[in-house]
Amino acid sequence: MTPETTTFEGHTCIRLEGEGSTLFVTVSVGPRILGLFGADRDADNVMAVLPDATLERPNGPPFRLLGGHRLWAAPEVPALTYEPDEGPCSVTELADGIRVEAPSDGAGLVKAVEVRSVGERWVVGHELRNGSAEPMTVAAWAITQLRPGGTATVPLGERGSGPQADRSLVLWPYTDLDDPRLGFDRDGVTVHAAGGDGPVKVGAAPGQGRVAYRLGTEVFEKQVDVRPSLPHPDRGAAVQVFAQEDFAELETLGPLVTLSAGEATTHRETWSLRQAPG
């Protein structure tokens, strides 16, 4: 693999071409992955690009979502989570990909993303490092924003055989179970990311460690190793889906850890982009 420096959606990026798909990883801001394209040269970007979308912060200018894939710190505390990631990043070339690291943000966190090509898949590693002098308790939170119009599938997890509860569907205050965007079957939940009145979000605890999104003729899927014995934010929902009118988010979270100065936590996703069956 030969990384190529280019401009994509107004940002300096590294273009990585794998077996069947191409990524654009930002280095002028981020770290972000702003583009994901299938093998078809005429295919559209699967990811949402949102240059004007913002979140209000308690102090300072709004956080710009930008779109694509980002690394946040959970739990969602605006003073910690919404720290801007718009500074230039350092880039290290790896044998099968790249590592992109941002400088310490205003909360004292250093964020880094490693992207590696493994066959027809991508392995995306996420690292949060405590760059401050004080300990902090955080979980790595990997969020991928995708174009609207598709349907996300959230498996709730394997069924047990005993009499005890074995799975949970996690809901947010703004989620209504009669929302027409939600669908339920024997194994999980679907979220149709189109229209609707405001946002909707669901999570699976512990889940199967995978979440998929079908958009047109393509299916994007993320997989993680879930460790249900460890504490997680959001009532243990290691896999989550959020949707509103202009994008869908596939989210995964690592366990909560307390980092002393200089310590780091890592979280790895495996991505695939394939043609939908039939």
C-alpha positions as a Markdown table, in Angstrom:
| # | Residue | x | y | z |
|---|---|---|---|---|
| 1 | Met | 0.0 | 0.0 | 0.0 |
| 2 | Thr | 1.3 | 3.4 | -0.9 |
| 3 | Pro | -0.5 | 6.3 | 0.9 |
| 4 | Glu | -1.1 | 9.3 | -1.3 |
| 5 | Thr | -1.5 | 12.9 | 0.0 |
| 6 | Thr | -4.4 | 14.6 | -1.6 |
| 7 | Thr | -7.2 | 17.1 | -1.0 |
| 8 | Phe | -10.7 | 15.8 | -0.2 |
| 9 | Glu | -13.7 | 17.9 | 0.8 |
| 10 | Gly | -11.5 | 20.8 | 1.4 |
| 11 | His | -9.1 | 19.0 | 3.8 |
| 12 | Thr | -5.6 | 17.6 | 3.4 |
| 13 | Cys | -6.0 | 13.8 | 3.5 |
| 14 | Ile | -4.2 | 10.6 | 3.0 |
| 15 | Arg | -5.8 | 8.4 | 0.4 |
| 16 | Leu | -5.6 | 4.7 | 1.2 |
| 17 | Glu | -6.6 | 2.1 | -1.4 |
| 18 | Gly | -7.4 | -1.3 | -0.1 |
| 19 | Glu | -8.8 | -4.5 | -1.7 |
| 20 | Gly | -12.3 | -3.4 | -2.7 |
| 21 | Ser | -12.6 | 0.0 | -1.1 |
| 22 | Thr | -10.8 | 3.4 | -0.6 |
| 23 | Leu | -10.5 | 5.6 | 2.4 |
| 24 | Phe | -9.6 | 9.3 | 2.8 |
| 25 | Val | -8.1 | 10.0 | 6.2 |
| 26 | Thr | -7.8 | 13.7 | 7.2 |
| 27 | Val | -4.5 | 15.1 | 8.5 |
| 28 | Ser | -5.2 | 18.9 | 8.4 |
| 29 | Val | -7.9 | 18.2 | 11.1 |
| 30 | Gly | -8.9 | 15.2 | 13.1 |
| 31 | Pro | -7.9 | 12.5 | 13.1 |
| 32 | Arg | -10.9 | 11.8 | 10.9 |
| 33 | Ile | -11.8 | 9.4 | 8.1 |
| 34 | Leu | -13.9 | 11.5 | 5.8 |
| 35 | Gly | -14.4 | 9.3 | 2.8 |
| 36 | Leu | -15.2 | 5.6 | 2.1 |
| 37 | Phe | -15.8 | 4.4 | -1.4 |
| 38 | Gly | -16.4 | 1.0 | -2.8 |
| 39 | Ala | -14.7 | -0.6 | -5.8 |
| 40 | Asp | -17.1 | 1.0 | -8.3 |
| 41 | Arg | -15.4 | 4.1 | -9.5 |
| 42 | Asp | -18.8 | 5.8 | -10.0 |
| 43 | Ala | -19.9 | 5.0 | -6.4 |
| 44 | Asp | -20.8 | 7.8 | -4.0 |
| 45 | Asn | -19.1 | 8.4 | -0.7 |
| 46 | Val | -20.8 | 6.1 | 1.9 |
| 47 | Met | -20.0 | 8.6 | 4.7 |
| 48 | Ala | -21.9 | 11.8 | 5.4 |
| 49 | Val | -19.9 | 15.0 | 4.9 |
| 50 | Leu | -21.3 | 17.8 | 7.1 |
| 51 | Pro | -19.2 | 20.9 | 6.9 |
| 52 | Asp | -21.9 | 23.1 | 8.5 |
| 53 | Ala | -23.2 | 20.8 | 11.3 |
| 54 | Thr | -22.2 | 21.9 | 14.8 |
| 55 | Leu | -22.8 | 21.1 | 18.5 |
| 56 | Glu | -22.9 | 23.9 | 21.1 |
| 57 | Arg | -20.1 | 23.8 | 23.8 |
| 58 | Pro | -20.3 | 25.3 | 27.3 |
| 59 | Asn | -17.2 | 27.4 | 26.7 |
| 60 | Gly | -15.8 | 28.4 | 23.3 |
| 61 | Pro | -17.0 | 28.1 | 19.7 |
| 62 | Pro | -19.2 | 25.2 | 18.6 |
| 63 | Phe | -17.8 | 21.8 | 17.9 |
| 64 | Arg | -17.9 | 21.1 | 14.1 |
| 65 | Leu | -19.1 | 17.6 | 13.3 |
| 66 | Leu | -17.6 | 17.7 | 9.8 |
| 67 | Gly | -18.9 | 14.2 | 9.1 |
| 68 | Gly | -17.1 | 10.9 | 8.5 |
| 69 | His | -15.5 | 8.9 | 11.3 |
| 70 | Arg | -14.3 | 10.4 | 14.5 |
| 71 | Leu | -12.9 | 9.4 | 17.9 |
| 72 | Trp | -14.6 | 10.8 | 21.0 |
| 73 | Ala | -14.3 | 10.3 | 24.7 |
| 74 | Ala | -17.3 | 8.9 | 26.6 |
| 75 | Pro | -19.3 | 9.4 | 28.7 |
| 76 | Glu | -20.9 | 12.3 | 26.8 |
| 77 | Val | -19.8 | 15.3 | 28.9 |
| 78 | Pro | -19.7 | 18.4 | 26.7 |
| 79 | Ala | -16.7 | 20.0 | 28.5 |
| 80 | Leu | -14.7 | 16.8 | 27.8 |
| 81 | Thr | -16.3 | 15.2 | 24.7 |
| 82 | Tyr | -16.9 | 18.3 | 22.5 |
| 83 | Glu | -13.3 | 19.5 | 22.5 |
| 84 | Pro | -12.5 | 20.6 | 18.9 |
| 85 | Asp | -10.3 | 18.4 | 16.7 |
| 86 | Glu | -9.4 | 20.9 | 14.1 |
| 87 | Gly | -5.7 | 21.2 | 14.5 |
| 88 | Pro | -3.1 | 19.5 | 12.1 |
| 89 | Cys | -2.1 | 16.0 | 12.9 |
| 90 | Ser | 1.2 | 14.1 | 12.7 |
| 91 | Val | 1.3 | 11.1 | 10.3 |
| 92 | Thr | 3.3 | 7.9 | 10.6 |
| 93 | Glu | 3.4 | 5.5 | 7.7 |
| 94 | Leu | 3.0 | 1.8 | 8.7 |
| 95 | Ala | 3.7 | -1.3 | 6.6 |
| 96 | Asp | 0.0 | -1.7 | 5.8 |
| 97 | Gly | -1.5 | 1.7 | 6.6 |
| 98 | Ile | -1.0 | 4.9 | 8.6 |
| 99 | Arg | -1.2 | 6.3 | 12.1 |
| 100 | Val | -2.6 | 9.8 | 12.6 |
| 101 | Glu | -2.2 | 11.6 | 15.9 |
| 102 | Ala | -3.6 | 14.9 | 17.0 |
| 103 | Pro | -2.0 | 17.2 | 19.6 |
| 104 | Ser | -3.5 | 17.3 | 23.1 |
| 105 | Asp | -6.9 | 18.9 | 23.2 |
| 106 | Gly | -8.3 | 21.4 | 25.6 |
| 107 | Ala | -9.3 | 18.6 | 28.0 |
| 108 | Gly | -5.8 | 17.1 | 28.0 |
| 109 | Leu | -6.6 | 14.1 | 25.8 |
| 110 | Val | -4.4 | 13.0 | 22.9 |
| 111 | Lys | -6.4 | 11.2 | 20.2 |
| 112 | Ala | -4.8 | 8.9 | 17.6 |
| 113 | Val | -6.2 | 6.6 | 14.9 |
| 114 | Glu | -4.4 | 3.8 | 13.1 |
| 115 | Val | -5.8 | 2.5 | 9.8 |
| 116 | Arg | -4.6 | -0.8 | 8.3 |
| 117 | Ser | -5.6 | -2.7 | 5.3 |
| 118 | Val | -6.2 | -6.4 | 6.0 |
| 119 | Gly | -7.4 | -8.3 | 2.9 |
| 120 | Glu | -10.8 | -6.8 | 1.9 |
| 121 | Arg | -11.3 | -5.3 | 5.4 |
| 122 | Trp | -9.9 | -2.3 | 7.3 |
| 123 | Val | -8.8 | -2.5 | 10.9 |
| 124 | Val | -9.3 | 0.9 | 12.6 |
| 125 | Gly | -7.5 | 1.3 | 15.9 |
| 126 | His | -8.4 | 4.1 | 18.3 |
| 127 | Glu | -6.3 | 5.5 | 21.1 |
| 128 | Leu | -7.1 | 7.9 | 23.9 |
| 129 | Arg | -4.0 | 9.0 | 25.9 |
| 130 | Asn | -4.1 | 11.2 | 29.0 |
| 131 | Gly | -1.9 | 14.1 | 28.3 |
| 132 | Ser | -2.7 | 15.9 | 31.5 |
| 133 | Ala | -1.3 | 15.7 | 35.0 |
| 134 | Glu | -4.6 | 14.5 | 36.5 |
| 135 | Pro | -6.2 | 11.1 | 36.2 |
| 136 | Met | -9.4 | 10.8 | 34.1 |
| 137 | Thr | -12.0 | 8.1 | 33.6 |
| 138 | Val | -13.0 | 7.7 | 29.9 |
| 139 | Ala | -14.0 | 5.2 | 27.3 |
| 140 | Ala | -13.0 | 5.3 | 23.6 |
| 141 | Trp | -16.0 | 6.1 | 21.5 |
| 142 | Ala | -15.8 | 5.4 | 17.8 |
| 143 | Ile | -18.5 | 7.2 | 15.7 |
| 144 | Thr | -19.1 | 6.8 | 12.0 |
| 145 | Gln | -21.5 | 9.2 | 10.3 |
| 146 | Leu | -23.1 | 7.9 | 7.1 |
| 147 | Arg | -25.4 | 9.3 | 4.5 |
| 148 | Pro | -29.1 | 9.1 | 5.3 |
| 149 | Gly | -31.5 | 6.9 | 3.4 |
| 150 | Gly | -30.2 | 3.6 | 4.6 |
| 151 | Thr | -31.2 | 1.1 | 7.3 |
| 152 | Ala | -29.0 | 0.1 | 10.3 |
| 153 | Thr | -29.2 | -3.3 | 11.9 |
| 154 | Val | -28.4 | -3.7 | 15.6 |
| 155 | Pro | -28.3 | -7.4 | 16.9 |
| 156 | Leu | -29.1 | -7.6 | 20.6 |
| 157 | Gly | -26.8 | -10.5 | 21.3 |
| 158 | Glu | -26.9 | -14.3 | 21.6 |
| 159 | Arg | -29.8 | -15.8 | 23.4 |
| 160 | Gly | -29.1 | -17.7 | 26.6 |
| 161 | Ser | -30.9 | -20.9 | 27.7 |
| 162 | Gly | -31.5 | -20.1 | 31.4 |
| 163 | Pro | -34.2 | -18.2 | 33.2 |
| 164 | Gln | -32.1 | -15.0 | 33.8 |
| 165 | Ala | -32.3 | -11.9 | 31.7 |
| 166 | Asp | -29.4 | -12.0 | 29.1 |
| 167 | Arg | -29.8 | -8.9 | 26.9 |
| 168 | Ser | -30.8 | -5.3 | 27.0 |
| 169 | Leu | -32.2 | -2.7 | 24.6 |
| 170 | Val | -30.8 | 0.7 | 25.7 |
| 171 | Leu | -32.9 | 3.9 | 25.0 |
| 172 | Trp | -32.2 | 7.6 | 25.1 |
| 173 | Pro | -34.7 | 10.2 | 26.5 |
| 174 | Tyr | -35.6 | 11.4 | 23.0 |
| 175 | Thr | -36.3 | 7.9 | 21.6 |
| 176 | Asp | -40.0 | 6.7 | 21.3 |
| 177 | Leu | -40.7 | 3.0 | 20.8 |
| 178 | Asp | -43.5 | 3.9 | 18.4 |
| 179 | Asp | -41.2 | 5.9 | 16.2 |
| 180 | Pro | -41.8 | 4.5 | 12.6 |
| 181 | Arg | -38.1 | 4.5 | 11.9 |
| 182 | Leu | -37.7 | 1.6 | 14.4 |
| 183 | Gly | -38.3 | -2.0 | 13.6 |
| 184 | Phe | -38.1 | -5.0 | 15.9 |
| 185 | Asp | -37.5 | -8.7 | 15.1 |
| 186 | Arg | -36.6 | -11.8 | 17.1 |
| 187 | Asp | -32.8 | -10.9 | 17.1 |
| 188 | Gly | -32.5 | -7.2 | 17.2 |
| 189 | Val | -33.6 | -3.7 | 16.1 |
| 190 | Thr | -33.5 | -1.9 | 12.8 |
| 191 | Val | -33.3 | 1.9 | 12.4 |
| 192 | His | -34.3 | 3.5 | 9.1 |
| 193 | Ala | -32.3 | 6.7 | 8.7 |
| 194 | Ala | -34.7 | 8.8 | 6.8 |
| 195 | Gly | -37.0 | 11.7 | 7.7 |
| 196 | Gly | -38.6 | 11.5 | 11.2 |
| 197 | Asp | -39.4 | 14.0 | 13.8 |
| 198 | Gly | -36.1 | 14.7 | 15.6 |
| 199 | Pro | -33.3 | 12.2 | 16.6 |
| 200 | Val | -33.7 | 8.6 | 17.6 |
| 201 | Lys | -31.1 | 6.4 | 19.3 |
| 202 | Val | -30.9 | 2.8 | 20.5 |
| 203 | Gly | -28.1 | 0.6 | 21.9 |
| 204 | Ala | -27.5 | -3.1 | 22.6 |
| 205 | Ala | -26.0 | -4.3 | 25.8 |
| 206 | Pro | -23.8 | -6.2 | 25.5 |
| 207 | Gly | -24.7 | -6.8 | 21.9 |
| 208 | Gln | -22.9 | -9.0 | 19.4 |
| 209 | Gly | -20.2 | -6.5 | 18.8 |
| 210 | Arg | -21.4 | -5.7 | 15.3 |
| 211 | Val | -23.6 | -3.2 | 13.6 |
| 212 | Ala | -24.4 | -2.8 | 9.9 |
| 213 | Tyr | -25.9 | -0.2 | 7.6 |
| 214 | Arg | -27.4 | -0.9 | 4.2 |
| 215 | Leu | -27.4 | 2.1 | 1.8 |
| 216 | Gly | -28.6 | 1.3 | -1.7 |
| 217 | Thr | -26.7 | -1.7 | -3.0 |
| 218 | Glu | -23.9 | -1.5 | -0.4 |
| 219 | Val | -23.6 | -2.7 | 3.2 |
| 220 | Phe | -21.1 | -1.2 | 5.7 |
| 221 | Glu | -20.4 | -3.1 | 8.8 |
| 222 | Lys | -18.3 | -2.5 | 11.9 |
| 223 | Gln | -17.2 | -5.2 | 14.4 |
| 224 | Val | -15.6 | -5.0 | 17.8 |
| 225 | Asp | -14.7 | -7.4 | 20.6 |
| 226 | Val | -17.2 | -6.8 | 23.4 |
| 227 | Arg | -16.1 | -7.4 | 27.0 |
| 228 | Pro | -19.3 | -7.3 | 29.0 |
| 229 | Ser | -17.6 | -8.1 | 32.3 |
| 230 | Leu | -16.0 | -4.6 | 32.2 |
| 231 | Pro | -17.9 | -1.4 | 33.0 |
| 232 | His | -19.1 | 0.6 | 30.0 |
| 233 | Pro | -20.9 | 3.9 | 29.6 |
| 234 | Asp | -24.6 | 4.1 | 28.6 |
| 235 | Arg | -25.9 | 1.2 | 30.6 |
| 236 | Gly | -23.4 | -1.2 | 29.0 |
| 237 | Ala | -24.4 | -0.4 | 25.4 |
| 238 | Ala | -21.2 | -1.2 | 23.5 |
| 239 | Val | -23.0 | -0.9 | 20.1 |
| 240 | Gln | -25.3 | 2.1 | 19.3 |
| 241 | Val | -27.1 | 3.7 | 16.4 |
| 242 | Phe | -28.2 | 7.3 | 16.2 |
| 243 | Ala | -30.2 | 8.8 | 13.3 |
| 244 | Gln | -31.6 | 12.1 | 12.4 |
| 245 | Glu | -32.7 | 13.7 | 9.1 |
| 246 | Asp | -29.2 | 14.4 | 7.6 |
| 247 | Phe | -27.1 | 11.4 | 8.8 |
| 248 | Ala | -26.9 | 8.1 | 10.6 |
| 249 | Glu | -24.3 | 7.2 | 13.1 |
| 250 | Leu | -22.9 | 3.7 | 13.9 |
| 251 | Glu | -21.1 | 3.9 | 17.2 |
| 252 | Thr | -19.1 | 1.5 | 19.3 |
| 253 | Leu | -17.6 | 2.0 | 22.8 |
| 254 | Gly | -14.7 | 0.4 | 24.7 |
| 255 | Pro | -14.8 | -0.1 | 28.4 |
| 256 | Leu | -14.4 | 2.7 | 31.0 |
| 257 | Val | -10.9 | 3.0 | 32.3 |
| 258 | Thr | -9.1 | 5.4 | 34.6 |
| 259 | Leu | -6.0 | 6.7 | 33.0 |
| 260 | Ser | -3.2 | 8.2 | 35.0 |
| 261 | Ala | -0.9 | 10.8 | 33.4 |
| 262 | Gly | 0.6 | 9.3 | 30.2 |
| 263 | Glu | -1.6 | 6.2 | 30.1 |
| 264 | Ala | -3.7 | 5.2 | 27.2 |
| 265 | Thr | -6.7 | 3.1 | 26.3 |
| 266 | Thr | -7.3 | 1.5 | 22.9 |
| 267 | His | -10.3 | 0.3 | 21.0 |
| 268 | Arg | -10.3 | -1.6 | 17.7 |
| 269 | Glu | -13.0 | -1.9 | 15.0 |
| 270 | Thr | -12.9 | -4.0 | 11.8 |
| 271 | Trp | -14.7 | -2.5 | 8.8 |
| 272 | Ser | -16.1 | -4.1 | 5.7 |
| 273 | Leu | -18.0 | -2.6 | 2.7 |
| 274 | Arg | -19.7 | -5.1 | 0.5 |
| 275 | Gln | -22.4 | -5.4 | -2.1 |
| 276 | Ala | -25.8 | -6.3 | -0.5 |
| 277 | Pro | -27.1 | -9.7 | -1.3 |
| 278 | Gly | -29.7 | -10.1 | -4.0 |
